Amino acid sequence: MCKAGASTAGAALAVVLTCLCVFVMGGVVFGISSFYPVLYGQGLYEGECADLEACPAERPCCAKQRSSVVFLSSACLFAADGVMVLYGELNDRAGAAACAFPRTL
């Protein structure tokens, strides 16, 4: 809800920015699978596989490498979500004005 006397343009801007934030975060969640070939191409966790000669360029060499990459991405996404929970709690307790600086980062 908008405060009494708040401008309609300010409320509309808040809605647009919120929609943009949700859209951009959706790219992180749903677009992560397109990042896997880049990670495999860079050789992330190649040491987990026994036969490096048979490694395709943009696919996992073995199940252990695939599991390690999935674990890494899951841990990163979990950490990002955990930070947002803490930030939401801080925002609720301190107020939006006190939390304006972290939003600029």
The first five atom37 places (N, CA, C, CB, O) and aatype in JSON, in Angstrom:
{
  "aatype": [12, 4, 11, 0, 7, 0, 15, 16, 0, 7, 0, 0, 10, 0, 19, 19, 10, 16, 4, 10, 4, 19, 13, 19, 12, 7, 7, 19, 19, 13, 7, 9, 15, 15, 13, 18, 14, 19, 10, 18, 7, 5, 7, 10, 18, 6, 7, 6, 4, 0, 3, 10, 6, 0, 4, 14, 0, 6, 1, 14, 4, 4, 0, 11, 5, 1, 15, 15, 19, 19, 13, 10, 15, 15, 0, 4, 10, 13, 0, 0, 3, 7, 19, 12, 19, 10, 18, 7, 6, 10, 2, 3, 1, 0, 7, 0, 0, 0, 4, 0, 13, 14, 1, 16, 10],
  "atom_mask": [
    [1, 1, 1, 1, 1],
    [1, 1, 1, 1, 1],
    [1, 1, 1, 1, 1],
    [1, 1, 1, 1, 1],
    [1, 1, 1, 0, 1],
    [1, 1, 1, 1, 1],
    [1, 1, 1, 1, 1],
    [1, 1, 1, 1, 1],
    [1, 1, 1, 1, 1],
    [1, 1, 1, 0, 1],
    [1, 1, 1, 1, 1],
    [1, 1, 1, 1, 1],
    [1, 1, 1, 1, 1],
    [1, 1, 1, 1, 1],
    [1, 1, 1, 1, 1],
    [1, 1, 1, 1, 1],
    [1, 1, 1, 1, 1],
    [1, 1, 1, 1, 1],
    [1, 1, 1, 1, 1],
    [1, 1, 1, 1, 1],
    [1, 1, 1, 1, 1],
    [1, 1, 1, 1, 1],
    [1, 1, 1, 1, 1],
    [1, 1, 1, 1, 1],
    [1, 1, 1, 1, 1],
    [1, 1, 1, 0, 1],
    [1, 1, 1, 0, 1],
    [1, 1, 1, 1, 1],
    [1, 1, 1, 1, 1],
    [1, 1, 1, 1, 1],
    [1, 1, 1, 0, 1],
    [1, 1, 1, 1, 1],
    [1, 1, 1, 1, 1],
    [1, 1, 1, 1, 1],
    [1, 1, 1, 1, 1],
    [1, 1, 1, 1, 1],
    [1, 1, 1, 1, 1],
    [1, 1, 1, 1, 1],
    [1, 1, 1, 1, 1],
    [1, 1, 1, 1, 1],
    [1, 1, 1, 0, 1],
    [1, 1, 1, 1, 1],
    [1, 1, 1, 0, 1],
    [1, 1, 1, 1, 1],
    [1, 1, 1, 1, 1],
    [1, 1, 1, 1, 1],
    [1, 1, 1, 0, 1],
    [1, 1, 1, 1, 1],
    [1, 1, 1, 1, 1],
    [1, 1, 1, 1, 1],
    [1, 1, 1, 1, 1],
    [1, 1, 1, 1, 1],
    [1, 1, 1, 1, 1],
    [1, 1, 1, 1, 1],
    [1, 1, 1, 1, 1],
    [1, 1, 1, 1, 1],
    [1, 1, 1, 1, 1],
    [1, 1, 1, 1, 1],
    [1, 1, 1, 1, 1],
    [1, 1, 1, 1, 1],
    [1, 1, 1, 1, 1],
    [1, 1, 1, 1, 1],
    [1, 1, 1, 1, 1],
    [1, 1, 1, 1, 1],
    [1, 1, 1, 1, 1],
    [1, 1, 1, 1, 1],
    [1, 1, 1, 1, 1],
    [1, 1, 1, 1, 1],
    [1, 1, 1, 1, 1],
    [1, 1, 1, 1, 1],
    [1, 1, 1, 1, 1],
    [1, 1, 1, 1, 1],
    [1, 1, 1, 1, 1],
    [1, 1, 1, 1, 1],
    [1, 1, 1, 1, 1],
    [1, 1, 1, 1, 1],
    [1, 1, 1, 1, 1],
    [1, 1, 1, 1, 1],
    [1, 1, 1, 1, 1],
    [1, 1, 1, 1, 1],
    [1, 1, 1, 1, 1],
    [1, 1, 1, 0, 1],
    [1, 1, 1, 1, 1],
    [1, 1, 1, 1, 1],
    [1, 1, 1, 1, 1],
    [1, 1, 1, 1, 1],
    [1, 1, 1, 1, 1],
    [1, 1, 1, 0, 1],
    [1, 1, 1, 1, 1],
    [1, 1, 1, 1, 1],
    [1, 1, 1, 1, 1],
    [1, 1, 1, 1, 1],
    [1, 1, 1, 1, 1],
    [1, 1, 1, 1, 1],
    [1, 1, 1, 0, 1],
    [1, 1, 1, 1, 1],
    [1, 1, 1, 1, 1],
    [1, 1, 1, 1, 1],
    [1, 1, 1, 1, 1],
    [1, 1, 1, 1, 1],
    [1, 1, 1, 1, 1],
    [1, 1, 1, 1, 1],
    [1, 1, 1, 1, 1],
    [1, 1, 1, 1, 1],
    [1, 1, 1, 1, 1]
  ],
  "atom_positions": [
    [[0.83, -1.17, 0.0], [0.0, 0.0, 0.0], [0.88, 1.24, 0.0], [-0.95, 0.0, 1.2], [1.94, 1.26, 0.63]],
    [[0.44, 2.23, -0.69], [1.14, 3.5, -0.74], [0.76, 4.33, 0.47], [0.82, 4.27, -2.05], [-0.35, 4.24, 0.99]],
    [[1.7, 5.12, 0.92], [1.43, 6.04, 2.02], [0.5, 7.14, 1.52], [2.74, 6.64, 2.6], [0.46, 7.43, 0.32]],
    [[-0.23, 7.75, 2.43], [-1.11, 8.85, 2.07], [-0.26, 9.99, 1.52], [-1.95, 9.32, 3.29], [0.72, 10.4, 2.14]],
    [[-0.64, 10.48, 0.37], [0.09, 11.58, -0.23], [1.22, 11.14, -1.15], [0.0, 0.0, 0.0], [1.85, 11.99, -1.78]],
    [[1.5, 9.85, -1.25], [2.55, 9.38, -2.14], [2.11, 9.56, -3.58], [2.9, 7.88, -1.85], [0.93, 9.41, -3.91]],
    [[3.05, 9.89, -4.43], [2.7, 10.16, -5.82], [2.37, 8.88, -6.57], [3.83, 10.9, -6.53], [2.92, 7.82, -6.28]],
    [[1.47, 9.0, -7.51], [1.11, 7.85, -8.34], [2.28, 7.44, -9.22], [-0.12, 8.17, -9.21], [2.48, 6.25, -9.49]],
    [[3.06, 8.43, -9.68], [4.23, 8.11, -10.51], [5.26, 7.32, -9.71], [4.86, 9.39, -11.06], [5.87, 6.39, -10.24]],
    [[5.46, 7.67, -8.45], [6.4, 6.93, -7.61], [5.94, 5.51, -7.37], [0.0, 0.0, 0.0], [6.76, 4.58, -7.36]],
    [[4.64, 5.32, -7.17], [4.11, 3.97, -6.98], [4.24, 3.15, -8.25], [2.64, 4.04, -6.55], [4.58, 1.97, -8.2]],
    [[3.98, 3.78, -9.39], [4.11, 3.07, -10.67], [5.57, 2.69, -10.92], [3.58, 3.94, -11.83], [5.85, 1.6, -11.41]],
    [[6.49, 3.59, -10.59], [7.91, 3.28, -10.74], [8.33, 2.11, -9.85], [8.76, 4.52, -10.41], [9.11, 1.26, -10.27]],
    [[7.81, 2.07, -8.63], [8.11, 0.96, -7.72], [7.61, -0.36, -8.28], [7.49, 1.2, -6.34], [8.3, -1.38, -8.18]],
    [[6.43, -0.36, -8.88], [5.88, -1.58, -9.47], [6.72, -2.02, -10.66], [4.42, -1.37, -9.9], [7.02, -3.21, -10.81]],
    [[7.11, -1.07, -11.52], [7.92, -1.4, -12.69], [9.27, -1.95, -12.27], [8.1, -0.16, -13.59], [9.74, -2.94, -12.84]],
    [[9.92, -1.32, -11.29], [11.22, -1.81, -10.82], [11.12, -3.18, -10.17], [11.83, -0.81, -9.84], [12.02, -4.0, -10.31]],
    [[10.03, -3.43, -9.46], [9.83, -4.74, -8.85], [9.66, -5.81, -9.93], [8.6, -4.73, -7.92], [10.22, -6.9, -9.82]],
    [[8.89, -5.51, -10.96], [8.71, -6.46, -12.06], [10.03, -6.72, -12.77], [7.67, -5.94, -13.07], [10.33, -7.85, -13.14]],
    [[10.83, -5.67, -12.97], [12.14, -5.83, -13.6], [13.06, -6.71, -12.75], [12.78, -4.45, -13.82], [13.78, -7.55, -13.28]],
    [[13.02, -6.51, -11.45], [13.84, -7.32, -10.54], [13.45, -8.8, -10.62], [13.7, -6.81, -9.09], [14.32, -9.67, -10.69]],
    [[12.15, -9.08, -10.62], [11.68, -10.46, -10.72], [12.09, -11.06, -12.06], [10.15, -10.52, -10.55], [12.51, -12.22, -12.11]],
    [[11.99, -10.3, -13.14], [12.37, -10.79, -14.47], [13.86, -11.11, -14.52], [12.02, -9.76, -15.54], [14.25, -12.15, -15.05]],
    [[14.7, -10.23, -13.99], [16.15, -10.44, -14.03], [16.54, -11.63, -13.15], [16.88, -9.17, -13.56], [17.39, -12.42, -13.55]],
    [[15.94, -11.76, -11.99], [16.26, -12.89, -11.11], [15.8, -14.21, -11.73], [15.62, -12.7, -9.73], [16.42, -15.25, -11.49]],
    [[14.73, -14.18, -12.51], [14.28, -15.38, -13.2], [15.32, -15.88, -14.18], [0.0, 0.0, 0.0], [15.44, -17.08, -14.41]],
    [[16.09, -14.97, -14.77], [17.16, -15.36, -15.67], [18.25, -16.13, -14.96], [0.0, 0.0, 0.0], [18.83, -17.05, -15.52]],
    [[18.52, -15.74, -13.72], [19.53, -16.46, -12.94], [19.04, -17.88, -12.62], [19.85, -15.7, -11.63], [19.79, -18.84, -12.75]],
    [[17.8, -17.99, -12.22], [17.27, -19.3, -11.82], [17.05, -20.2, -13.02], [15.96, -19.13, -11.05], [17.46, -21.36, -13.01]],
    [[16.4, -19.68, -14.07], [16.05, -20.52, -15.2], [17.11, -20.52, -16.29], [14.73, -20.07, -15.77], [17.06, -21.38, -17.18]],
    [[18.05, -19.61, -16.26], [19.07, -19.54, -17.28], [20.38, -20.19, -16.89], [0.0, 0.0, 0.0], [21.34, -20.17, -17.67]],
    [[20.45, -20.75, -15.7], [21.71, -21.33, -15.21], [22.12, -22.53, -16.06], [21.58, -21.75, -13.73], [23.32, -22.8, -16.2]],
    [[21.17, -23.24, -16.63], [21.54, -24.41, -17.44], [22.31, -24.02, -18.69], [20.29, -25.2, -17.83], [23.09, -24.83, -19.2]],
    [[22.11, -22.81, -19.2], [22.88, -22.38, -20.36], [24.31, -22.02, -19.98], [22.2, -21.19, -21.02], [25.16, -21.88, -20.86]],
    [[24.59, -21.87, -18.71], [25.93, -21.55, -18.24], [26.78, -22.81, -18.06], [25.86, -20.78, -16.93], [28.01, -22.73, -18.07]],
    [[26.15, -23.97, -17.9], [26.89, -25.21, -17.69], [27.88, -25.53, -18.82], [25.92, -26.36, -17.54], [29.02, -25.89, -18.52]],
    [[27.51, -25.41, -20.1], [28.51, -25.7, -21.15], [29.76, -24.82, -21.06], [27.87, -25.52, -22.52], [30.86, -25.26, -21.39]],
    [[29.59, -23.58, -20.61], [30.74, -22.69, -20.43], [31.64, -23.22, -19.32], [30.28, -21.24, -20.1], [32.86, -23.24, -19.47]],
    [[31.04, -23.65, -18.23], [31.83, -24.2, -17.12], [32.57, -25.47, -17.54], [30.91, -24.49, -15.92], [33.74, -25.65, -17.21]],
    [[31.88, -26.34, -18.26], [32.53, -27.57, -18.72], [33.63, -27.25, -19.73], [31.51, -28.53, -19.34], [34.68, -27.89, -19.72]],
    [[33.39, -26.28, -20.6], [34.39, -25.88, -21.59], [35.65, -25.29, -20.94], [0.0, 0.0, 0.0], [36.74, -25.42, -21.49]],
    [[35.49, -24.65, -19.78], [36.62, -24.1, -19.05], [37.36, -25.16, -18.23], [36.16, -22.98, -18.13], [38.41, -24.9, -17.66]],
    [[36.79, -26.37, -18.19], [37.46, -27.46, -17.49], [37.2, -27.5, -16.0], [0.0, 0.0, 0.0], [38.02, -28.02, -15.24]],
    [[36.07, -26.95, -15.56], [35.74, -26.96, -14.13], [35.55, -28.39, -13.63], [34.47, -26.14, -13.87], [34.75, -29.15, -14.19]],
    [[36.28, -28.76, -12.61], [36.23, -30.1, -11.99], [36.61, -31.21, -12.96], [34.84, -30.36, -11.44], [36.13, -32.33, -12.82]],
    [[37.47, -30.93, -13.94], [37.92, -31.99, -14.84], [38.73, -33.05, -14.12], [38.76, -31.39, -15.97], [38.75, -34.2, -14.54]],
    [[39.38, -32.68, -13.04], [40.18, -33.63, -12.27], [39.37, -34.73, -11.62], [0.0, 0.0, 0.0], [39.94, -35.72, -11.15]],
    [[38.06, -34.59, -11.6], [37.19, -35.62, -11.01], [37.09, -36.85, -11.92], [35.8, -35.05, -10.75], [36.73, -37.93, -11.46]],
    [[37.39, -36.68, -13.2], [37.23, -37.77, -14.16], [38.57, -38.49, -14.38], [36.68, -37.24, -15.51], [39.63, -37.87, -14.35]],
    [[38.48, -39.79, -14.6], [39.69, -40.58, -14.81], [40.24, -40.44, -16.22], [39.41, -42.04, -14.51], [41.45, -40.34, -16.4]],
    [[39.38, -40.44, -17.22], [39.81, -40.41, -18.62], [39.56, -39.03, -19.22], [39.07, -41.5, -19.44], [38.46, -38.75, -19.71]],
    [[40.58, -38.18, -19.19], [40.43, -36.82, -19.72], [40.51, -36.77, -21.24], [41.49, -35.91, -19.13], [40.09, -35.78, -21.84]],
    [[41.04, -37.81, -21.86], [41.14, -37.83, -23.32], [39.75, -37.89, -23.98], [41.98, -39.03, -23.78], [39.56, -37.35, -25.07]],
    [[38.81, -38.52, -23.33], [37.48, -38.7, -23.9], [36.52, -37.58, -23.54], [36.9, -40.02, -23.45], [35.32, -37.68, -23.79]],
    [[37.04, -36.49, -22.96], [36.18, -35.39, -22.53], [35.67, -34.59, -23.72], [36.93, -34.47, -21.57], [36.47, -34.08, -24.51]],
    [[34.35, -34.48, -23.87], [33.83, -33.57, -24.89], [34.02, -32.12, -24.43], [32.32, -33.86, -25.17], [34.19, -31.86, -23.23]],
    [[34.01, -31.19, -25.35], [34.34, -29.8, -25.03], [33.31, -29.13, -24.12], [34.46, -29.0, -26.31], [33.69, -28.45, -23.17]],
    [[32.04, -29.32, -24.38], [31.03, -28.57, -23.63], [30.04, -29.45, -22.9], [30.28, -27.66, -24.56], [28.91, -29.04, -22.62]],
    [[30.46, -30.67, -22.58], [29.61, -31.58, -21.83], [30.43, -32.19, -20.71], [29.01, -32.68, -22.73], [31.65, -32.2, -20.79]],
    [[29.78, -32.7, -19.68], [30.56, -33.28, -18.59], [31.29, -34.54, -19.02], [29.65, -33.59, -17.43], [30.81, -35.31, -19.85]],
    [[32.48, -34.73, -18.44], [33.28, -35.91, -18.75], [32.72, -37.15, -18.07], [34.74, -35.7, -18.33], [32.71, -38.24, -18.65]],
    [[32.25, -36.97, -16.86], [31.76, -38.12, -16.1], [30.69, -37.63, -15.11], [32.92, -38.83, -15.34], [30.46, -36.44, -14.95]],
    [[30.05, -38.59, -14.49], [28.97, -38.26, -13.55], [29.49, -37.5, -12.34], [28.26, -39.54, -13.09], [28.78, -36.64, -11.81]],
    [[30.69, -37.79, -11.89], [31.24, -37.11, -10.72], [31.48, -35.63, -11.02], [32.55, -37.78, -10.27], [31.25, -34.78, -10.15]],
    [[31.95, -35.31, -12.22], [32.13, -33.91, -12.59], [30.78, -33.2, -12.65], [32.86, -33.81, -13.95], [30.64, -32.09, -12.14]],
    [[29.8, -33.83, -13.26], [28.46, -33.24, -13.34], [27.89, -33.0, -11.95], [27.52, -34.16, -14.15], [27.31, -31.94, -11.69]],
    [[28.06, -33.95, -11.05], [27.56, -33.8, -9.68], [28.26, -32.65, -8.96], [27.75, -35.1, -8.9], [27.62, -31.91, -8.21]],
    [[29.56, -32.49, -9.19], [30.3, -31.41, -8.54], [29.85, -30.04, -9.04], [31.8, -31.59, -8.77], [29.72, -29.11, -8.25]],
    [[29.62, -29.91, -10.33], [29.17, -28.64, -10.89], [27.75, -28.32, -10.41], [29.21, -28.68, -12.44], [27.46, -27.17, -10.07]],
    [[26.88, -29.3, -10.38], [25.51, -29.08, -9.9], [25.53, -28.71, -8.42], [24.65, -30.35, -10.12], [24.77, -27.83, -8.0]],
    [[26.38, -29.35, -7.63], [26.48, -29.01, -6.21], [26.95, -27.57, -6.03], [27.43, -29.98, -5.49], [26.43, -26.84, -5.2]],
    [[27.95, -27.16, -6.82], [28.47, -25.8, -6.73], [27.39, -24.78, -7.08], [29.68, -25.64, -7.67], [27.22, -23.8, -6.36]],
    [[26.67, -25.0, -8.17], [25.63, -24.04, -8.55], [24.48, -24.04, -7.54], [25.1, -24.36, -9.95], [23.91, -22.99, -7.26]],
    [[24.14, -25.18, -7.0], [23.08, -25.24, -5.98], [23.5, -24.5, -4.72], [22.74, -26.69, -5.64], [22.69, -23.78, -4.13]],
    [[24.74, -24.66, -4.3], [25.23, -23.96, -3.11], [25.23, -22.45, -3.34], [26.66, -24.44, -2.74], [24.89, -21.69, -2.43]],
    [[25.61, -22.02, -4.53], [25.63, -20.57, -4.83], [24.22, -19.99, -4.84], [26.31, -20.31, -6.18], [23.99, -18.92, -4.29]],
    [[23.28, -20.69, -5.47], [21.91, -20.19, -5.5], [21.29, -20.21, -4.11], [21.06, -21.03, -6.45], [20.53, -19.3, -3.77]],
    [[21.6, -21.22, -3.3], [21.1, -21.28, -1.93], [21.66, -20.12, -1.11], [21.48, -22.62, -1.27], [20.94, -19.5, -0.33]],
    [[22.95, -19.81, -1.3], [23.56, -18.69, -0.58], [22.92, -17.37, -1.0], [25.08, -18.65, -0.83], [22.67, -16.5, -0.16]],
    [[22.66, -17.21, -2.29], [22.03, -15.97, -2.76], [20.63, -15.81, -2.17], [21.95, -15.96, -4.3], [20.24, -14.71, -1.78]],
    [[19.87, -16.9, -2.11], [18.55, -16.84, -1.5], [18.64, -16.57, -0.01], [17.79, -18.14, -1.75], [17.81, -15.84, 0.54]],
    [[19.63, -17.14, 0.65], [19.81, -16.91, 2.09], [20.13, -15.47, 2.4], [0.0, 0.0, 0.0], [19.65, -14.91, 3.39]],
    [[20.94, -14.85, 1.57], [21.26, -13.43, 1.75], [20.01, -12.59, 1.58], [22.34, -12.98, 0.76], [19.82, -11.62, 2.32]],
    [[19.15, -12.94, 0.63], [17.92, -12.18, 0.43], [16.99, -12.3, 1.63], [17.21, -12.65, -0.84], [16.27, -11.35, 1.94]],
    [[16.98, -13.43, 2.3], [16.17, -13.59, 3.52], [16.68, -12.64, 4.6], [16.19, -15.06, 4.02], [15.91, -11.96, 5.27]],
    [[18.01, -12.61, 4.76], [18.58, -11.72, 5.77], [18.33, -10.25, 5.42], [20.1, -11.97, 5.92], [18.02, -9.44, 6.29]],
    [[18.47, -9.91, 4.14], [18.23, -8.54, 3.72], [16.76, -8.16, 3.93], [18.62, -8.35, 2.24], [16.47, -7.04, 4.34]],
    [[15.86, -9.07, 3.66], [14.43, -8.8, 3.88], [14.14, -8.56, 5.35], [0.0, 0.0, 0.0], [13.37, -7.67, 5.7]],
    [[14.76, -9.35, 6.21], [14.56, -9.16, 7.66], [15.12, -7.81, 8.1], [15.23, -10.3, 8.46], [14.49, -7.09, 8.88]],
    [[16.3, -7.46, 7.6], [16.89, -6.15, 7.92], [16.01, -5.02, 7.41], [18.3, -6.03, 7.31], [15.8, -4.03, 8.11]],
    [[15.49, -5.17, 6.22], [14.62, -4.14, 5.65], [13.34, -3.99, 6.46], [14.29, -4.48, 4.19], [12.87, -2.87, 6.66]],
    [[12.77, -5.09, 6.94], [11.57, -5.02, 7.75], [11.83, -4.35, 9.1], [11.0, -6.41, 7.96], [11.0, -3.59, 9.58]],
    [[12.98, -4.63, 9.69], [13.27, -4.08, 11.01], [13.77, -2.64, 10.97], [14.29, -4.94, 11.7], [13.35, -1.82, 11.78]],
    [[14.66, -2.34, 10.02], [15.29, -1.01, 10.0], [14.53, -0.02, 9.13], [16.72, -1.12, 9.52], [14.65, 1.19, 9.32]],
    [[13.76, -0.51, 8.19], [13.03, 0.38, 7.3], [13.78, 0.56, 5.98], [0.0, 0.0, 0.0], [14.98, 0.35, 5.88]],
    [[13.02, 0.95, 5.0], [13.58, 1.07, 3.65], [14.63, 2.16, 3.55], [12.48, 1.33, 2.65], [15.6, 2.0, 2.81]],
    [[14.45, 3.24, 4.26], [15.43, 4.35, 4.17], [16.78, 3.93, 4.69], [14.93, 5.57, 4.95], [17.8, 4.33, 4.12]],
    [[16.84, 3.14, 5.74], [18.11, 2.68, 6.31], [18.79, 1.66, 5.43], [17.88, 2.1, 7.68], [20.0, 1.48, 5.51]],
    [[18.02, 1.0, 4.59], [18.57, -0.05, 3.73], [18.8, 0.42, 2.3], [17.65, -1.25, 3.73], [19.03, -0.41, 1.42]],
    [[18.73, 1.7, 2.05], [18.87, 2.2, 0.69], [20.26, 1.97, 0.12], [18.55, 3.67, 0.64], [20.39, 1.69, -1.07]],
    [[21.31, 2.09, 0.94], [22.66, 1.92, 0.42], [22.93, 0.5, -0.1], [23.67, 2.25, 1.51], [23.46, 0.37, -1.21]],
    [[22.58, -0.57, 0.62], [22.83, -1.92, 0.06], [22.12, -2.18, -1.25], [22.42, -2.97, 1.05], [22.6, -2.99, -2.05]],
    [[21.01, -1.52, -1.51], [20.29, -1.73, -2.77], [21.07, -1.18, -3.96], [18.91, -1.09, -2.71], [20.83, -1.59, -5.09]],
    [[21.98, -0.26, -3.72], [22.73, 0.32, -4.82], [23.9, -0.55, -5.23], [23.24, 1.68, -4.44], [24.5, -0.3, -6.28]],
    [[24.23, -1.56, -4.45], [25.37, -2.43, -4.77], [25.03, -3.46, -5.81], [25.87, -3.12, -3.54], [25.89, -4.26, -6.18]]
  ]
}
